[in-house]
Amino acid sequence: MTQARPAPSSLREGGPGPGAPALRGQRFDMVTWLTVYVVLLFAVPSKLVIGPLGSAGAPSMVFGLVGLLLWVLMVVAAARAAPGRPRPIRIALGAFVAGAGVSYAIAMSRPIVSSEISPADVALLALLAWSGTLLLAHDGIRSAARLDVLVWRLALAGGALAVLGITQFALGELLVDQISIPGLSLTSPFEFTERNGRYRPPGTATHPIEYGVLVAMLLPPALHVAFQHVERPRLLRWAPALALLVLIPLTGSRSTYVGAAVAVGVLIAGWPGPRRWALLGIGAAGAVAVAVTAPGIATSMLGLFADADQDPSVASRTTSLSAAGDFIARDPLFGRGLGTFLPTYRIFDNQYILLLVTVGVVGTALFVGLWLATLRVLLRVRSTSGDDRTRSLATALAASVSAGFVSLSFFDAFAFPMTMGTLFLLIGLSGALRDHAELASAPSR
């Protein structure tokens, strides 16, 4: 017997929200814009930048800054005032950006080493670029149907990244070092790193750690698509999630494994029983497959945690933490300025410690507040929506955002554009989901 497909929500059938152009015949909207952003973020290797702009010349960063300007124009040109209900994510983002701006102003008002000025400028521009993407995703996606399309495209992009990583691991070749794009120059040579005698695939990212965190964040949306986008062919909708699940054990990265564990844990806690058991079954089957077909990889994965006390990278992190207190104590409230603490001073490999040093206790608390505001929004959507697909996406986004924020404890993520660009995009999608879920549940007049 063929199982009947669940009917889409009324909003998903109804197309765009009030005041938005009709989707039929529409060739360009904010979902198209954000799709271009995802392509620039994932497909263009992070080490390729627009030469004259230097560190600020990543194509995705330039595109994000244009997106911020576009959002400002969109808000200013709005024919009607926005609804009066509060938007927690936008409020939390504004508070964090304001806190970072205060720390920047304080840094520029005191004597500062000249070599710190340009990195501080780039750090602030990067934050504004990520914020522009977040705000466009939050306010510019005009229907739940278009949000579904963007989530689908994000899953496909994650699957493509995973296939690239699997190929890099299998062939022992970077492949991306053959990419040459007119107008873009290389900031530093491509490198292939190893751990325990195995290659660590970097995809198109700057470093394997960034790549691993990225794929961990992309796993929940891909699983959501696999389970919920039943209107698509089964093999096609499952392909991205399966590729990501195959890749994760191959990354050789603790941050990947921890991020993936957080993501899967949130999914198991938030999804209903049948889907939860299916996910547990997939995980168990994958663990058995790795243990049987590649026992060396399974042993290496366990060794990363069992022998952590003997790992030089872990020792470097712990010794750096003991030195962080001295730097934090000098400017405890607003820090020494975002981007002003150079790697030549110390490498903490922990973004939260680095935030305490650069934006202080106030800025760090505001950044964590952005995470908490996003979770609050998504939990409310999950508890109030009557649409199973909407609840599933809310849980998936909560899993992705949580994986991202937890993984920031393992590296200085603000220096890695793919991780932060993706994290801010996912936060923006969370805000869009909240608005459309509330619109769908509002009583019709």
C-alpha positions as CSV (number, residue, x, y, z in Angstrom):
1,M,0.0,0.0,0.0
2,T,1.4,3.4,-0.9
3,Q,1.6,5.7,2.1
4,A,-0.1,9.0,1.7
5,R,2.2,12.0,1.8
6,P,1.5,14.5,4.5
7,A,-0.3,17.6,3.2
8,P,1.9,20.7,3.3
9,S,1.0,23.5,5.6
10,S,-1.4,26.2,4.5
11,L,1.4,28.7,4.2
12,R,3.5,26.3,2.1
13,E,0.6,25.9,-0.3
14,G,-0.3,29.6,-0.2
15,G,3.0,30.9,-1.5
16,P,4.5,34.2,-0.4
17,G,3.5,36.2,2.5
18,P,1.6,39.5,2.4
19,G,3.2,42.2,0.2
20,A,5.6,39.7,-1.5
21,P,5.7,39.1,-5.2
22,A,4.1,36.0,-6.5
23,L,6.4,33.0,-6.8
24,R,5.1,31.9,-10.2
25,G,7.3,33.3,-12.8
26,Q,9.6,34.8,-10.3
27,R,13.2,34.6,-11.4
28,F,15.1,36.2,-8.6
29,D,14.3,36.6,-4.9
30,M,16.2,36.5,-1.7
31,V,16.5,32.7,-1.8
32,T,18.3,33.1,-5.1
33,W,20.6,35.7,-3.5
34,L,21.4,33.4,-0.6
35,T,22.0,30.5,-2.9
36,V,24.6,32.5,-4.7
37,Y,26.1,33.3,-1.3
38,V,26.3,29.5,-0.4
39,V,28.0,28.8,-3.7
40,L,30.6,31.5,-3.1
41,L,31.1,30.3,0.5
42,F,31.4,26.6,-0.3
43,A,32.6,26.3,-3.9
44,V,35.3,29.0,-3.9
45,P,38.3,27.8,-1.8
46,S,38.7,30.0,1.3
47,K,42.3,30.8,0.4
48,L,41.3,32.5,-2.8
49,V,40.6,36.2,-2.4
50,I,40.3,39.4,-4.4
51,G,43.9,40.4,-4.4
52,P,43.8,44.2,-3.8
53,L,41.4,43.7,-0.9
54,G,43.7,41.2,0.9
55,S,42.1,39.5,3.9
56,A,38.9,41.3,3.4
57,G,38.6,40.1,-0.2
58,A,36.9,36.7,0.2
59,P,34.1,36.7,-2.4
60,S,31.6,35.5,0.1
61,M,32.6,38.3,2.5
62,V,32.2,41.0,-0.2
63,F,28.9,39.5,-1.1
64,G,27.8,39.5,2.5
65,L,28.6,43.2,2.9
66,V,26.6,44.0,-0.2
67,G,23.8,41.9,1.4
68,L,23.9,44.0,4.5
69,L,23.5,47.1,2.3
70,L,20.7,45.4,0.5
71,W,18.9,44.6,3.8
72,V,19.2,48.2,4.9
73,L,17.7,49.4,1.6
74,M,15.0,46.8,1.9
75,V,14.1,47.9,5.4
76,V,14.2,51.6,4.5
77,A,12.1,51.1,1.3
78,A,9.5,49.0,3.0
79,A,6.1,50.4,2.2
80,R,4.6,49.3,5.5
81,A,6.0,49.1,8.9
82,A,7.1,45.7,10.1
83,P,4.8,43.8,12.5
84,G,5.2,45.0,16.1
85,R,6.0,41.6,17.6
86,P,9.6,41.3,18.9
87,R,12.3,39.5,16.9
88,P,14.6,38.0,19.5
89,I,17.3,36.9,17.0
90,R,17.6,40.4,15.5
91,I,17.7,41.9,19.0
92,A,20.4,39.5,20.1
93,L,22.4,40.1,16.9
94,G,22.2,43.9,17.3
95,A,23.3,43.7,20.9
96,F,26.4,41.6,20.0
97,V,27.4,43.8,17.0
98,A,27.0,46.8,19.3
99,G,29.2,45.2,21.9
100,A,31.8,44.4,19.3
101,G,31.6,48.0,18.0
102,V,32.2,49.4,21.5
103,S,35.3,47.2,21.9
104,Y,36.5,48.3,18.4
105,A,36.0,52.0,19.3
106,I,37.8,51.6,22.6
107,A,40.7,49.8,20.8
108,M,41.0,52.6,18.3
109,S,40.9,55.3,21.0
110,R,43.9,54.0,22.9
111,P,47.5,53.6,21.7
112,I,47.6,50.6,19.5
113,V,50.2,48.6,17.6
114,S,50.0,49.5,13.9
115,S,50.0,45.8,12.9
116,E,46.7,45.3,14.9
117,I,44.7,48.0,13.0
118,S,44.1,46.2,9.7
119,P,43.1,42.8,11.4
120,A,40.7,44.7,13.6
121,D,39.1,46.4,10.5
122,V,38.9,43.1,8.7
123,A,37.3,41.4,11.8
124,L,34.6,44.1,12.0
125,L,33.9,43.9,8.3
126,A,33.6,40.1,8.5
127,L,31.1,40.4,11.4
128,L,29.1,42.9,9.4
129,A,29.2,40.6,6.3
130,W,27.9,37.6,8.4
131,S,25.3,39.8,9.9
132,G,24.1,40.9,6.5
133,T,23.6,37.3,5.5
134,L,21.7,36.5,8.7
135,L,19.4,39.5,8.3
136,L,18.6,38.8,4.7
137,A,17.8,35.2,5.6
138,H,15.8,36.3,8.6
139,D,13.7,38.9,6.8
140,G,13.9,38.3,3.1
141,I,12.5,34.8,2.6
142,R,8.9,35.4,1.8
143,S,7.3,32.0,2.1
144,A,7.8,28.6,3.8
145,A,7.9,27.1,0.3
146,R,11.0,29.2,-0.5
147,L,12.5,28.4,2.8
148,D,12.2,24.7,2.0
149,V,13.9,25.4,-1.3
150,L,16.9,27.0,0.4
151,V,17.2,24.2,2.9
152,W,17.2,21.7,0.1
153,R,19.9,23.6,-1.7
154,L,21.9,23.8,1.5
155,A,21.6,20.1,1.9
156,L,22.8,19.6,-1.7
157,A,25.8,21.9,-1.0
158,G,26.7,19.9,2.1
159,G,26.5,16.7,0.1
160,A,28.7,18.1,-2.6
161,L,31.3,19.2,0.0
162,A,31.2,15.7,1.5
163,V,31.8,14.0,-1.9
164,L,34.8,16.3,-2.4
165,G,36.2,15.4,1.1
166,I,35.7,11.6,0.5
167,T,37.5,11.9,-2.9
168,Q,40.3,13.9,-1.3
169,F,40.7,11.2,1.4
170,A,40.5,8.3,-1.1
171,L,43.0,9.8,-3.7
172,G,45.3,11.6,-1.3
173,E,45.0,14.7,-3.4
174,L,43.7,18.1,-2.6
175,L,42.1,18.7,-6.1
176,V,41.2,22.3,-5.1
177,D,44.8,23.4,-5.6
178,Q,44.0,23.0,-9.4
179,I,41.3,25.7,-9.2
180,S,42.2,29.0,-10.7
181,I,39.6,31.8,-10.8
182,P,40.4,35.0,-12.8
183,G,40.7,38.0,-10.4
184,L,41.4,35.9,-7.3
185,S,44.8,35.3,-5.8
186,L,46.0,32.8,-3.3
187,T,46.6,34.0,0.3
188,S,48.8,31.0,1.3
189,P,49.7,27.6,-0.3
190,F,47.3,24.7,-0.1
191,E,48.5,22.0,2.3
192,F,47.5,18.4,3.0
193,T,47.8,17.5,6.7
194,E,48.0,14.0,8.2
195,R,47.0,12.5,11.5
196,N,47.9,8.9,12.4
197,G,49.2,8.3,8.9
198,R,45.9,9.3,7.3
199,Y,45.1,12.4,5.2
200,R,42.7,14.9,6.7
201,P,40.5,16.2,4.0
202,P,40.0,20.0,4.0
203,G,37.4,20.3,1.3
204,T,37.5,23.9,0.2
205,A,38.1,25.2,3.7
206,T,41.2,26.8,5.1
207,H,41.9,24.0,7.5
208,P,40.5,20.4,8.2
209,I,39.1,21.6,11.6
210,E,37.0,24.2,9.9
211,Y,35.9,21.7,7.3
212,G,34.9,19.1,9.9
213,V,32.9,21.6,11.9
214,L,31.2,22.7,8.8
215,V,30.0,19.2,7.8
216,A,28.8,18.5,11.3
217,M,26.6,21.7,11.1
218,L,25.3,20.6,7.7
219,L,24.3,17.1,8.7
220,P,21.0,18.0,10.5
221,P,19.5,19.9,7.6
222,A,20.5,17.1,5.3
223,L,18.8,14.5,7.6
224,H,15.7,16.7,7.7
225,V,15.6,16.7,3.9
226,A,16.1,13.0,3.8
227,F,13.2,12.3,6.2
228,Q,10.8,15.1,5.3
229,H,11.2,16.1,1.6
230,V,9.1,13.1,0.5
231,E,8.1,14.9,-2.7
232,R,11.6,14.3,-4.0
233,P,13.0,11.0,-5.3
234,R,14.2,8.9,-2.3
235,L,17.7,8.3,-3.5
236,L,18.2,12.0,-4.3
237,R,16.9,13.3,-1.0
238,W,19.0,10.8,1.0
239,A,22.3,11.2,-1.0
240,P,23.5,14.4,0.8
241,A,23.0,12.9,4.3
242,L,24.6,9.6,3.4
243,A,27.6,11.4,1.9
244,L,28.0,13.4,5.1
245,L,27.7,10.4,7.3
246,V,30.4,8.6,5.3
247,L,32.7,11.6,5.5
248,I,32.5,12.3,9.2
249,P,34.6,9.3,10.4
250,L,37.2,10.2,7.7
251,T,37.9,13.8,9.0
252,G,40.2,12.6,11.8
253,S,39.1,15.6,13.9
254,R,37.8,15.7,17.5
255,S,35.8,18.9,16.8
256,T,34.0,17.1,14.0
257,Y,33.1,14.1,16.2
258,V,32.0,16.3,19.1
259,G,30.0,18.6,16.8
260,A,28.3,15.6,15.1
261,A,27.6,14.0,18.4
262,V,25.9,17.3,19.7
263,A,23.9,17.5,16.5
264,V,22.7,13.9,16.5
265,G,22.0,14.2,20.3
266,V,19.7,17.2,19.7
267,L,17.9,15.4,16.8
268,I,17.4,12.3,18.9
269,A,16.0,14.3,21.8
270,G,13.7,16.4,19.5
271,W,12.5,14.2,16.8
272,P,9.5,11.8,17.4
273,G,9.9,8.1,18.2
274,P,10.0,6.5,14.7
275,R,12.4,9.0,13.3
276,R,14.5,8.8,16.4
277,W,14.8,5.0,16.2
278,A,15.6,5.3,12.5
279,L,18.4,7.7,13.2
280,L,19.8,5.5,16.0
281,G,19.6,2.5,13.5
282,I,21.5,4.5,10.9
283,G,24.2,5.4,13.5
284,A,24.5,1.9,14.7
285,A,24.8,0.5,11.2
286,G,27.4,3.1,10.3
287,A,29.5,2.3,13.4
288,V,29.4,-1.4,12.6
289,A,30.4,-0.7,9.0
290,V,33.4,1.5,10.0
291,A,34.5,-1.1,12.6
292,V,34.3,-4.0,10.1
293,T,35.5,-2.3,6.8
294,A,38.0,0.2,8.3
295,P,39.0,-0.9,11.8
296,G,42.0,1.4,11.6
297,I,39.8,4.5,11.3
298,A,37.6,3.3,14.3
299,T,40.8,2.8,16.4
300,S,42.1,6.2,15.4
301,M,38.8,7.9,16.3
302,L,38.8,6.3,19.8
303,G,42.4,7.1,20.3
304,L,41.8,10.8,19.7
305,F,39.9,10.8,23.0
306,A,41.5,8.0,24.9
307,D,45.0,9.4,24.3
308,A,44.1,13.1,24.4
309,D,46.5,13.7,27.3
310,Q,49.4,12.7,25.1
311,D,48.3,14.8,22.1
312,P,50.5,17.9,21.5
313,S,47.5,19.9,20.2
314,V,45.6,19.3,23.4
315,A,48.7,20.2,25.5
316,S,49.0,23.4,23.5
317,R,45.4,24.3,24.2
318,T,45.6,23.6,27.9
319,T,48.8,25.6,28.4
320,S,47.3,28.5,26.4
321,L,44.2,28.5,28.7
322,S,46.4,29.1,31.7
323,A,47.9,32.2,30.1
324,A,44.5,33.6,29.0
325,G,43.6,34.9,32.4
326,D,46.4,37.5,32.3
327,F,45.1,38.9,29.0
328,I,41.5,38.9,30.1
329,A,42.3,40.7,33.3
330,R,43.7,43.7,31.5
331,D,40.4,44.6,29.8
332,P,37.8,42.4,31.4
333,L,34.5,44.2,30.3
334,F,35.0,45.1,26.7
335,G,38.3,43.5,25.9
336,R,41.2,44.8,23.8
337,G,39.2,45.0,20.6
338,L,37.9,42.4,18.1
339,G,40.6,41.2,15.8
340,T,43.5,42.9,17.7
341,F,44.9,39.8,19.4
342,L,47.2,38.4,16.7
343,P,48.2,34.8,16.3
344,T,51.8,35.8,16.9
345,Y,50.9,36.7,20.5
346,R,49.2,33.4,21.3
347,I,47.0,30.8,19.7
348,F,44.2,29.7,22.0
349,D,42.3,27.4,19.6
350,N,39.2,28.4,21.5
351,Q,37.0,31.1,20.2
352,Y,35.3,31.8,23.5
353,I,38.6,32.4,25.2
354,L,39.6,34.6,22.3
355,L,36.3,36.5,22.6
356,L,36.9,37.1,26.3
357,V,40.3,38.6,25.4
358,T,39.0,40.7,22.5
359,V,35.4,41.7,23.3
360,G,35.5,41.0,27.0
361,V,32.9,39.5,29.3
362,V,30.2,41.7,27.9
363,G,30.8,40.8,24.3
364,T,31.2,37.1,25.0
365,A,27.9,37.1,27.0
366,L,26.1,38.8,24.1
367,F,27.5,36.3,21.6
368,V,26.3,33.4,23.7
369,G,23.0,35.3,24.0
370,L,22.6,35.0,20.3
371,W,22.8,31.2,20.6
372,L,20.3,31.2,23.4
373,A,17.9,33.5,21.6
374,T,18.0,31.2,18.5
375,L,17.3,28.1,20.6
376,R,14.4,29.9,22.4
377,V,12.9,30.8,19.0
378,L,13.3,27.3,17.6
379,L,12.0,25.5,20.8
380,R,8.9,27.8,20.6
381,V,8.3,26.9,16.9
382,R,8.7,23.2,17.8
383,S,6.2,23.4,20.6
384,T,3.6,25.5,19.0
385,S,3.5,24.5,15.3
386,G,1.0,21.9,14.1
387,D,3.0,21.0,11.0
388,D,5.4,18.1,11.4
389,R,7.7,19.3,8.7
390,T,8.1,22.7,10.4
391,R,8.8,21.0,13.8
392,S,11.4,18.8,12.1
393,L,13.2,21.7,10.6
394,A,13.1,23.6,13.9
395,T,14.8,20.7,15.6
396,A,17.3,20.3,12.7
397,L,18.3,24.0,12.9
398,A,18.6,23.8,16.7
399,A,20.9,20.8,16.2
400,S,23.0,22.6,13.6
401,V,23.3,25.9,15.6
402,S,24.2,24.0,18.8
403,A,26.8,21.9,17.0
404,G,28.4,25.1,15.6
405,F,28.4,27.0,18.9
406,V,29.8,24.0,20.9
407,S,32.5,23.5,18.2
408,L,33.8,27.0,18.6
409,S,35.5,25.8,21.8
410,F,38.0,23.9,19.6
411,F,39.4,26.6,17.3
412,D,39.5,30.3,16.7
413,A,36.5,30.2,14.4
414,F,36.2,33.9,13.7
415,A,39.3,33.6,11.5
416,F,37.6,30.9,9.3
417,P,34.9,32.4,7.0
418,M,33.1,29.2,6.0
419,T,32.2,28.2,9.6
420,M,30.9,31.6,10.7
421,G,29.2,32.4,7.4
422,T,27.3,29.1,7.6
423,L,26.5,29.5,11.3
424,F,25.1,33.0,10.8
425,L,23.1,31.8,7.8
426,L,21.6,29.0,9.9
427,I,20.6,31.5,12.6
428,G,18.9,33.6,10.0
429,L,17.0,30.6,8.7
430,S,15.8,30.0,12.3
431,G,14.3,33.5,12.4
432,A,12.6,33.0,9.0
433,L,11.1,29.7,10.2
434,R,9.7,31.4,13.3
435,D,8.0,34.2,11.3
436,H,6.5,31.8,8.8
437,A,5.4,29.3,11.5
438,E,3.6,32.2,13.4
439,L,2.0,33.4,10.1
440,A,0.8,29.8,9.4
441,S,-0.7,29.4,12.9
442,A,-2.3,32.9,13.0
443,P,-6.1,32.8,12.7
444,S,-7.4,33.8,9.3
445,R,-9.5,36.9,9.1
